[in-house]
Amino acid sequence: MAGSRSPERFDAAYYRRFYGRSPVHDARRIALLAAGVTSLAAWWRIPVRSVLDVGAGKGYWRDWLATELPKVRYHGLDVSEHACRTYGHEQADLATWRPTKRYDLVVCQSVIQYLDDAACTRAIDALAEACRGLLVLEVPTVADRDGVIDPSGTDLDVHWRTGAWYRRRLARGFTEIGGGLWLSHRSTAPMFELERAR
C-alpha cells in the first residue's frame, strides 16, 4: 500500500486488540455520533441520501443507518482485507482510491494518521472529491497525543502531525464547522458566520 502502513497490519489481531473488550468506539458511541451528525445536517438543510464510510471497520455507521435511516445509500471502504471480508466493505487504499460519484456525508474516522505526508495529502484530496455535503473527520494530532489520548487503548504507531498541518490541506476543499465536522465547498447550505469555526 503506497505511502501507508501495510494493510496486513489491520488483521484479526488488530481488531481483537482495538475493538475488543474496551474499544475506543463501539456501536453505542457511533450511534450517538451518527444521530448528532444527521440531526445537524437536517438542521442545516443538508440532505443525507448517501454516505461514504472510509475506514468502515466493523460497520457501525452502516448498521445505525440501516436501522434509523434505511433509505440512505451506504458505501463502506477499508484497506483491511480482514474488515472487508468480515464486514463486506470495498477494499481500497484512500491514498490511491478515487470516487466515481459524490456523497452527501463522508465519514473518515481514525484513518489518515496511518498515511505518510504525501499519501495523507492525496487522501484528503480524495475526501474532498468524494464529498458534496458534510465530512466527519476524526484524526489524532500531536496535541491529542500529549493531552487527550488514552495510550492503553489507542494505536500510537501512527504519523503524528499538528492540527494546523491538517487544517491547511482540508481548507482546499472544506470549511471547518467544528466538532469534527467540515462543510464541502460544493455545498450551498447557508450557514451563519458563527456556525463556522473560522
C-alpha positions, 0 to 999 in steps of 0.5 A, a space after each residue: 500500500 503506497 505511502 501507508 502502513 501495510 494493510 496486513 497490519 489491520 488483521 484479526 489481531 488488530 481488531 481483537 486488540 482495538 475493538 475488543 473488550 474496551 474499544 475506543 468506539 463501539 456501536 453505542 458511541 457511533 450511534 450517538 455520533 451518527 444521530 448528532 451528525 444527521 440531526 445537524 445536517 437536517 438542521 442545516 438543510 443538508 440532505 443525507 441520501 448517501 454516505 461514504 464510510 472510509 475506514 468502515 471497520 466493523 460497520 457501525 455507521 452502516 448498521 445505525 443507518 440501516 436501522 434509523 435511516 434505511 433509505 440512505 445509500 451506504 458505501 463502506 471502504 477499508 484497506 483491511 482485507 480482514 474488515 472487508 471480508 468480515 464486514 463486506 466493505 470495498 477494499 481500497 487504499 484512500 491514498 490511491 482510491 478515487 470516487 466515481 460519484 459524490 456523497 452527501 456525508 463522508 465519514 473518515 474516522 481514525 484513518 489518515 494518521 496511518 498515511 505518510 505526508 504525501 499519501 495523507 495529502 492525496 487522501 484528503 484530496 480524495 475526501 474532498 472529491 468524494 464529498 458534496 455535503 458534510 465530512 466527519 473527520 476524526 484524526 489524532 494530532 500531536 496535541 491529542 497525543 500529549 493531552 487527550 489520548 488514552 495510550 492503553 487503548 489507542 494505536 500510537 504507531 501512527 504519523 503524528 502531525 499538528 492540527 494546523 498541518 491538517 487544517 491547511 490541506 482540508 481548507 482546499 476543499 472544506 470549511 471547518 464547522 467544528 466538532 469534527 465536522 467540515 462543510 464541502 465547498 460544493 455545498 450551498 447550505 447557508 450557514 451563519 458566520 458563527 456556525 463556522 469555526 473560522 
